[in-house]
Structures are given as structure tokens and as C-alpha cells.
């Protein structure tokens, strides 16, 4: 069992930056899981943002949605059992509740973008980029 807690959300002007954190706790270690970030805007479906997966040969490998490429960076600090999502050049369309989620390492990276592949979820943190 792993518990996840997001933090770092807030209100930021367009073009600004935020760093979200996903802290894991419980009788496990965050390095044992693939961690994904998803977001859900008001009255919209939850969508994939980024994930970090463990590849036995390559180590941690990041994966990004097209909307996040070149603006967001996902990273993992195993010593702190924390995964970060550094977001820059934020846009109004980035406004959403951001969730982190955990699943066992995915042998097929295509699974990382599917919310129903994740077993554990945090409560979310709000990010608002006003127009």
C-alpha cells in the first residue's frame, strides 16, 4: 500500500513556473513504482501529463504528453520518496487539478498514459493560470 500526497499548486501568471511534488508514504518506496501525473480541468476528462517509469536497462525514463513536452520536466528523488513535476511557460489551458498516481513499472510504456492502469492516487493540487 502506498499513499500519495501532492503539493505545490497555486495561482501563477501565464508564462510563469511551478513545481509540483508527489510525496509517497507507507510501507514501500517510490522507486518501486512508475509515477504518473494527470490533470483534470473543470468539466473535462482527466488527461495524462507525464510519467516516470523504471526501465531495467535505462533506469528512470520520462514520458510526456504532447502538451507537456518542452515545458514540463518530471523527476524522481528516491531518497525523499518524492516525484516532482517542474512546469514552466504555463498557459491558461494548464489550469486544472493535478494528480499523481502510482502503478508497478510498466513493461509497455503505452500503458503509462492510461489512468485506469494506476492503482494509487493522491488527492490532487489545484493549478490556476488566469487569463
C-alpha positions as YAML, in Angstrom:
chain: A
units: angstrom
residues:
- id: 1
  name: UNK
  ca: [0.00, 0.00, 0.00]
- id: 2
  name: UNK
  ca: [1.31, 3.43, -0.89]
- id: 3
  name: UNK
  ca: [-0.17, 6.81, -0.08]
- id: 4
  name: UNK
  ca: [0.46, 9.79, -2.30]
- id: 5
  name: UNK
  ca: [0.19, 13.47, -1.43]
- id: 6
  name: UNK
  ca: [0.55, 16.28, -3.94]
- id: 7
  name: UNK
  ca: [1.67, 19.80, -3.09]
- id: 8
  name: UNK
  ca: [2.98, 22.89, -4.80]
- id: 9
  name: UNK
  ca: [-0.09, 24.04, -6.68]
- id: 10
  name: UNK
  ca: [-1.24, 27.62, -6.70]
- id: 11
  name: UNK
  ca: [-2.02, 30.64, -8.81]
- id: 12
  name: UNK
  ca: [0.61, 31.72, -11.31]
- id: 13
  name: UNK
  ca: [0.56, 34.18, -14.17]
- id: 14
  name: UNK
  ca: [0.85, 32.99, -17.74]
- id: 15
  name: UNK
  ca: [4.47, 32.35, -18.62]
- id: 16
  name: UNK
  ca: [5.37, 31.56, -15.03]
- id: 17
  name: UNK
  ca: [6.57, 28.37, -13.39]
- id: 18
  name: UNK
  ca: [5.51, 25.97, -10.64]
- id: 19
  name: UNK
  ca: [6.98, 22.82, -9.20]
- id: 20
  name: UNK
  ca: [4.58, 20.17, -8.03]
- id: 21
  name: UNK
  ca: [5.62, 17.47, -5.60]
- id: 22
  name: UNK
  ca: [4.23, 13.98, -5.09]
- id: 23
  name: UNK
  ca: [5.26, 12.57, -1.72]
- id: 24
  name: UNK
  ca: [4.89, 8.85, -1.15]
- id: 25
  name: UNK
  ca: [4.41, 7.24, 2.23]
- id: 26
  name: UNK
  ca: [3.54, 3.83, 3.56]
- id: 27
  name: UNK
  ca: [5.36, 0.54, 3.64]
- id: 28
  name: UNK
  ca: [7.04, 0.97, 0.30]
- id: 29
  name: UNK
  ca: [9.43, 3.14, -1.66]
- id: 30
  name: UNK
  ca: [8.55, 5.41, -4.54]
- id: 31
  name: UNK
  ca: [11.36, 3.94, -6.61]
- id: 32
  name: UNK
  ca: [9.34, 0.71, -6.76]
- id: 33
  name: UNK
  ca: [6.63, 2.36, -8.83]
- id: 34
  name: UNK
  ca: [6.01, 4.10, -12.06]
- id: 35
  name: UNK
  ca: [4.59, 7.52, -11.19]
- id: 36
  name: UNK
  ca: [2.29, 9.46, -13.43]
- id: 37
  name: UNK
  ca: [0.92, 12.98, -13.36]
- id: 38
  name: UNK
  ca: [-2.56, 13.59, -14.65]
- id: 39
  name: UNK
  ca: [-4.76, 16.66, -14.65]
- id: 40
  name: UNK
  ca: [-8.43, 17.38, -14.82]
- id: 41
  name: UNK
  ca: [-9.84, 20.72, -15.82]
- id: 42
  name: UNK
  ca: [-13.35, 21.80, -14.92]
- id: 43
  name: UNK
  ca: [-15.95, 19.66, -16.72]
- id: 44
  name: UNK
  ca: [-13.27, 17.86, -18.73]
- id: 45
  name: UNK
  ca: [-11.86, 14.36, -18.74]
- id: 46
  name: UNK
  ca: [-8.77, 13.51, -16.74]
- id: 47
  name: UNK
  ca: [-5.75, 13.59, -19.02]
- id: 48
  name: UNK
  ca: [-2.21, 12.33, -18.92]
- id: 49
  name: UNK
  ca: [0.58, 14.85, -18.42]
- id: 50
  name: UNK
  ca: [3.82, 12.98, -17.68]
- id: 51
  name: UNK
  ca: [5.18, 9.81, -16.14]
- id: 52
  name: UNK
  ca: [8.45, 8.38, -14.94]
- id: 53
  name: UNK
  ca: [8.94, 4.66, -15.45]
- id: 54
  name: UNK
  ca: [11.66, 2.28, -14.40]
- id: 55
  name: UNK
  ca: [13.43, 0.53, -17.25]
- id: 56
  name: UNK
  ca: [15.87, -2.13, -16.07]
- id: 57
  name: UNK
  ca: [18.44, -1.15, -18.69]
- id: 58
  name: UNK
  ca: [17.92, 2.59, -18.95]
- id: 59
  name: UNK
  ca: [16.87, 3.38, -15.39]
- id: 60
  name: UNK
  ca: [14.23, 6.06, -14.93]
- id: 61
  name: UNK
  ca: [12.68, 7.07, -18.24]
- id: 62
  name: UNK
  ca: [10.37, 10.08, -18.58]
- id: 63
  name: UNK
  ca: [7.30, 10.19, -20.81]
- id: 64
  name: UNK
  ca: [5.29, 13.27, -21.70]
- id: 65
  name: UNK
  ca: [2.02, 14.21, -23.29]
- id: 66
  name: UNK
  ca: [2.43, 16.44, -26.34]
- id: 67
  name: UNK
  ca: [1.01, 19.34, -24.32]
- id: 68
  name: UNK
  ca: [3.81, 18.97, -21.76]
- id: 69
  name: UNK
  ca: [6.82, 18.37, -23.98]
- id: 70
  name: UNK
  ca: [9.48, 21.09, -23.84]
- id: 71
  name: UNK
  ca: [7.66, 22.83, -20.95]
- id: 72
  name: UNK
  ca: [7.37, 20.27, -18.16]
- id: 73
  name: UNK
  ca: [10.01, 18.05, -16.59]
- id: 74
  name: UNK
  ca: [9.33, 15.04, -14.39]
- id: 75
  name: UNK
  ca: [11.98, 13.82, -11.99]
- id: 76
  name: UNK
  ca: [12.29, 11.49, -9.03]
- id: 77
  name: UNK
  ca: [14.20, 11.86, -5.76]
- id: 78
  name: UNK
  ca: [14.26, 8.36, -4.32]
- id: 79
  name: UNK
  ca: [15.94, 9.47, -1.09]
- id: 80
  name: UNK
  ca: [12.94, 11.69, -0.38]
- id: 81
  name: UNK
  ca: [10.34, 9.32, -1.87]
- id: 82
  name: UNK
  ca: [9.19, 12.23, -3.97]
- id: 83
  name: UNK
  ca: [8.44, 12.81, -7.64]
- id: 84
  name: UNK
  ca: [8.48, 16.34, -8.99]
- id: 85
  name: UNK
  ca: [6.78, 17.96, -11.94]
- id: 86
  name: UNK
  ca: [8.54, 21.17, -12.91]
- id: 87
  name: UNK
  ca: [6.21, 23.25, -15.06]
- id: 88
  name: UNK
  ca: [7.34, 26.31, -16.98]
- id: 89
  name: UNK
  ca: [5.88, 28.62, -19.63]
- id: 90
  name: UNK
  ca: [2.48, 27.98, -18.10]
- id: 91
  name: UNK
  ca: [-0.62, 28.74, -20.13]
- id: 92
  name: UNK
  ca: [-4.24, 29.36, -19.19]
- id: 93
  name: UNK
  ca: [-5.09, 25.94, -20.59]
- id: 94
  name: UNK
  ca: [-2.83, 24.35, -17.95]
- id: 95
  name: UNK
  ca: [-5.39, 25.30, -15.31]
- id: 96
  name: UNK
  ca: [-6.57, 22.08, -13.68]
- id: 97
  name: UNK
  ca: [-6.35, 19.87, -10.63]
- id: 98
  name: UNK
  ca: [-3.15, 17.88, -10.91]
- id: 99
  name: UNK
  ca: [-2.98, 14.35, -9.56]
- id: 100
  name: UNK
  ca: [-0.10, 11.96, -9.13]
- id: 101
  name: UNK
  ca: [-0.65, 8.24, -9.36]
- id: 102
  name: UNK
  ca: [1.39, 5.08, -8.88]
- id: 103
  name: UNK
  ca: [1.50, 1.68, -10.55]
- id: 104
  name: UNK
  ca: [4.11, -1.07, -10.87]
- id: 105
  name: UNK
  ca: [6.76, -0.39, -13.52]
- id: 106
  name: UNK
  ca: [5.14, -0.71, -16.93]
- id: 107
  name: UNK
  ca: [6.68, -3.16, -19.41]
- id: 108
  name: UNK
  ca: [4.81, -1.32, -22.15]
- id: 109
  name: UNK
  ca: [5.21, 2.44, -21.98]
- id: 110
  name: UNK
  ca: [1.88, 2.96, -23.77]
- id: 111
  name: UNK
  ca: [0.18, 1.97, -20.52]
- id: 112
  name: UNK
  ca: [1.63, 4.96, -18.70]
- id: 113
  name: UNK
  ca: [-0.84, 7.39, -20.24]
- id: 114
  name: UNK
  ca: [-3.92, 5.41, -19.17]
- id: 115
  name: UNK
  ca: [-5.42, 6.50, -15.88]
- id: 116
  name: UNK
  ca: [-7.06, 3.12, -15.30]
- id: 117
  name: UNK
  ca: [-3.62, 1.48, -15.23]
- id: 118
  name: UNK
  ca: [-2.75, 3.20, -11.93]
- id: 119
  name: UNK
  ca: [-3.70, 1.69, -8.59]
- id: 120
  name: UNK
  ca: [-2.94, 4.53, -6.20]
- id: 121
  name: UNK
  ca: [-3.90, 8.18, -6.43]
- id: 122
  name: UNK
  ca: [-3.33, 11.34, -4.46]
- id: 123
  name: UNK
  ca: [-5.99, 13.91, -3.66]
- id: 124
  name: UNK
  ca: [-4.79, 16.48, -6.17]
- id: 125
  name: UNK
  ca: [-3.47, 20.02, -6.11]
- id: 126
  name: UNK
  ca: [-5.02, 22.97, -7.93]
- id: 127
  name: UNK
  ca: [-3.04, 24.90, -10.51]
- id: 128
  name: UNK
  ca: [-4.60, 28.11, -11.79]
- id: 129
  name: UNK
  ca: [-3.23, 30.21, -14.62]
- id: 130
  name: UNK
  ca: [-5.61, 33.14, -15.07]
- id: 131
  name: UNK
  ca: [-6.33, 34.66, -18.45]
...
